[in-house]
Amino acid sequence: MHRWLLFPALLLAAAGSSSAAVEEVAVKVKGLACPFCAFNVEKRVKTLDGVDAKARVRVSIETGWVRVPWNGKPFRLETFRKAIVEAGFTPGEVTLVASGTVVYDKTRTALALEGRIPLFAGARAQRKQIWDSLRAAASTTKGGIPARVEGLVRTGKQGWIIELRRWTPRDYKAEVTVAVETFACERCSTRTMQVLEKLDGVIHARADHEKNRVRVWTKGDTPDPAAIREAIEKAGFTVKTIKRRLRGQSK
C-alpha cells in the first residue's frame, strides 16, 4: 500500500542555487486527434508567462503527452490546466522537473521553491528508496543538497504535492556508471543501491534492474571505481564495465 507523506516546503527568496525553478512541465491531454489539435495546444500554452515564444513545445498525438519547457518563472498548476481547457481539451496528470535545494531540518524534507505556491517534495514515492536516499543525502549535507527532481504533481489541502519519481544531485564531483551482468528483479537493484549509498563519499546511487545499470554520484575523489566495483560484487553481482566521469566532462 502506498502512503502519502506530506512535507511543507521551505520558500527561499534567495537567487542562484539556493532557489528552485521549474524547468519542464508535461501534461497528459485527452482528445488530441490531429496536427491541428497539436497546433491549438501549442499556441495556447505559449501565451503563458512561463513559456518563451520560441520554446519548443513537444506534442505527441499518439500518446497525448505535451511537454513544455518552462523558463523558471513561478508555476501555477491551475493556470496551466486552464490553458489546456481553453484550447478545447481535457488535461490529465501533470508532471514536472524542478531544480533547487533539498533541505532537511530533522522534522521535514522539502525542495525549496521560489514563488508563492509551495512545492512539497516526497509524497508516495513509487519506490521508497528514492525518497529515503533523498532524505538521507539532504540530512547529511550542510545547507541542503542542490538537486533536480522529477515527479507527478497533485493538489493537496496544504498546497502542492509531488509524487517523487526520480532525483539527481546537481552538486557532485564525479558520476560513475556501472553495467552489471544481470539484475534478476527490482529487489536486486534496491539492495545494490542501499549498499552503495552506505559508502563514504556517495551522495546518491540509482540502479535500474531493467537496463542492468547502476549510476553513482560522489562528492569527492572517493569512493573510486575499484571500491564501487568491490561493493557491487560483494553484494552478489558481476560488474561488466565501469566508467567514471568528472562533472562537466563530456560523455
C-alpha positions in Angstrom: 0.0 0.0 0.0 1.3 3.5 -0.9 1.4 6.0 1.8 1.2 9.8 1.4 4.0 11.7 3.0 3.4 15.5 3.3 6.3 17.8 4.0 5.7 21.6 4.0 8.1 23.3 1.5 10.5 26.0 2.7 10.2 29.0 0.5 13.5 30.8 -0.2 13.8 34.1 -1.9 17.5 33.9 -2.5 18.8 33.7 -6.0 21.2 31.2 -7.5 21.5 27.6 -6.3 19.5 28.3 -3.1 16.3 28.9 -5.1 14.4 26.4 -7.2 12.9 26.7 -10.6 10.6 24.6 -12.7 12.4 23.5 -15.9 9.8 21.5 -17.7 6.1 20.7 -17.4 4.4 17.8 -19.1 0.6 17.2 -19.2 -1.4 14.2 -20.5 -4.0 15.7 -22.8 -7.2 13.9 -23.7 -8.7 14.4 -27.1 -5.7 15.1 -29.3 -6.6 13.7 -32.8 -4.7 15.6 -35.5 -1.9 18.1 -36.2 -4.4 21.0 -35.9 -5.2 19.8 -32.3 -1.5 19.9 -31.5 -1.2 23.4 -33.0 -4.0 24.7 -30.9 -2.5 23.3 -27.7 1.0 24.7 -28.5 -0.4 28.1 -29.4 -2.3 28.4 -26.2 0.4 27.2 -23.8 2.8 29.7 -25.4 0.7 32.5 -24.1 1.6 31.5 -20.5 4.1 33.7 -18.7 6.4 30.8 -18.1 6.7 29.7 -21.7 9.0 31.6 -24.1 7.7 32.4 -27.6 10.5 30.4 -29.2 10.2 27.4 -26.8 10.0 24.0 -28.5 6.7 22.5 -27.2 6.6 18.8 -28.0 3.1 17.4 -28.6 2.6 13.7 -29.2 -0.8 12.9 -30.8 -0.1 9.2 -30.3 0.4 9.3 -26.6 -1.4 12.5 -25.7 1.7 13.9 -23.8 2.5 17.6 -24.2 5.9 18.6 -22.9 6.5 22.3 -22.3 9.9 23.9 -21.5 9.4 26.3 -18.5 11.6 29.4 -18.2 11.9 29.4 -14.4 9.0 31.8 -13.6 6.5 30.8 -10.9 4.4 27.9 -12.0 0.6 27.9 -11.3 -0.9 24.5 -11.6 -4.5 25.7 -12.1 -3.5 28.3 -14.6 -1.6 25.7 -16.6 -4.6 23.3 -16.6 -6.9 26.2 -17.5 -4.9 26.9 -20.6 -5.4 23.3 -21.8 -9.2 23.6 -21.2 -9.3 26.9 -23.1 -7.6 25.2 -26.1 -10.6 22.8 -26.1 -9.1 19.7 -24.4 -9.2 17.9 -21.1 -6.0 18.0 -19.1 -5.0 14.8 -17.2 -2.0 14.2 -15.0 0.8 16.8 -14.8 4.4 16.1 -14.2 7.3 18.5 -13.7 11.0 18.7 -13.5 12.3 21.3 -11.0 15.7 22.1 -9.7 16.5 23.6 -6.3 17.9 22.9 -2.9 16.6 20.0 -0.9 16.7 20.9 2.8 16.3 18.8 5.9 15.6 20.2 9.4 15.1 16.9 11.4 11.3 17.1 11.1 10.8 17.6 7.3 12.5 17.4 4.0 11.5 19.7 1.2 12.5 21.2 -2.1 12.9 25.0 -1.6 10.9 26.6 -4.4 10.9 30.2 -5.3 7.4 31.6 -5.6 4.1 31.9 -3.7 2.9 28.4 -4.1 4.8 25.8 -2.1 6.1 22.6 -3.7 6.0 19.5 -1.5 8.9 17.1 -2.2 8.2 13.5 -1.4 4.7 12.1 -1.2 4.1 8.5 -2.1 7.3 7.7 -3.9 6.9 4.9 -6.4 10.0 3.4 -4.9 10.5 4.1 -1.2 14.3 4.0 -1.6 14.1 7.1 -3.9 12.6 9.1 -1.1 14.8 7.6 1.6 18.0 8.3 -0.3 16.9 11.9 -1.0 16.2 12.5 2.7 19.4 10.9 3.8 21.5 13.0 1.4 19.8 16.2 2.5 20.2 15.4 6.2 24.0 14.9 5.9 24.7 17.9 3.7 25.0 21.2 5.5 22.7 23.8 3.9 20.9 21.2 1.8 21.8 19.5 -1.4 21.3 21.0 -4.9 19.1 18.6 -6.8 16.9 18.1 -9.8 13.6 16.3 -9.1 11.0 14.8 -11.3 7.5 13.8 -10.2 3.8 13.8 -10.6 2.1 17.0 -9.4 -1.1 16.7 -7.3 -3.0 19.3 -5.3 -3.3 18.7 -1.5 -5.1 20.5 1.2 -1.9 22.2 2.3 -0.7 23.0 -1.2 1.2 21.1 -3.9 2.3 17.5 -3.5 4.9 16.0 -5.8 4.9 12.2 -6.1 8.6 11.8 -6.3 9.7 9.6 -9.2 13.4 10.5 -9.7 16.0 12.8 -8.4 19.6 13.6 -9.5 22.2 15.6 -7.5 23.4 18.8 -9.1 26.4 19.4 -6.8 28.8 16.5 -7.2 32.3 15.9 -8.4 32.1 12.6 -10.3 29.5 10.2 -11.7 30.3 6.6 -12.0 28.3 4.4 -14.4 28.3 0.6 -14.0 27.0 -2.1 -16.2 26.2 -5.3 -14.3 25.7 -8.8 -15.7 22.1 -9.3 -14.5 19.7 -7.9 -12.1 17.0 -10.5 -11.7 14.4 -8.2 -10.2 13.8 -4.8 -8.6 14.9 -6.2 -5.2 18.3 -6.8 -6.6 18.7 -3.3 -7.8 17.3 -1.9 -4.5 19.9 -3.9 -2.5 22.7 -2.6 -4.7 21.6 1.0 -4.2 21.4 0.5 -0.4 24.9 -1.0 -0.3 26.4 1.8 -2.4 24.8 4.6 -0.5 26.5 3.4 2.7 29.9 4.1 1.1 31.6 7.2 2.4 31.5 9.9 -0.2 28.5 8.7 -2.1 25.7 11.3 -2.5 23.3 9.1 -4.3 23.1 5.8 -6.2 20.5 4.7 -8.7 20.1 1.2 -10.0 17.9 0.1 -12.9 17.1 -3.6 -13.0 15.6 -3.4 -16.5 18.8 -1.9 -18.0 21.2 -3.7 -15.7 22.8 -0.3 -15.0 24.0 1.5 -11.8 24.8 5.2 -11.6 26.7 6.6 -8.6 27.3 10.3 -7.8 30.2 11.1 -5.4 31.1 14.4 -3.7 34.8 13.8 -3.9 37.5 11.5 -5.2 36.3 8.6 -3.1 35.0 6.0 -3.5 36.9 5.3 -6.6 35.7 2.8 -9.3 37.6 0.0 -7.7 35.8 0.5 -4.4 32.4 0.7 -6.1 33.1 -2.5 -8.1 34.1 -4.3 -4.9 30.9 -3.2 -3.1 28.7 -4.4 -6.0 30.5 -7.7 -6.3 30.3 -8.3 -2.5 26.5 -7.7 -2.9 26.5 -10.7 -5.3 26.5 -9.1 -8.7 29.1 -9.2 -11.6 30.4 -6.0 -13.0 30.8 -5.9 -16.7 32.1 -2.3 -17.2 32.6 0.7 -15.0 33.3 4.3 -16.1 33.9 7.4 -14.1 33.1 10.9 -15.4 34.0 14.1 -13.7 31.3 16.8 -13.5 31.4 19.0 -16.6 33.3 16.3 -18.6 31.7 15.3 -21.9 30.2 11.8 -22.0 
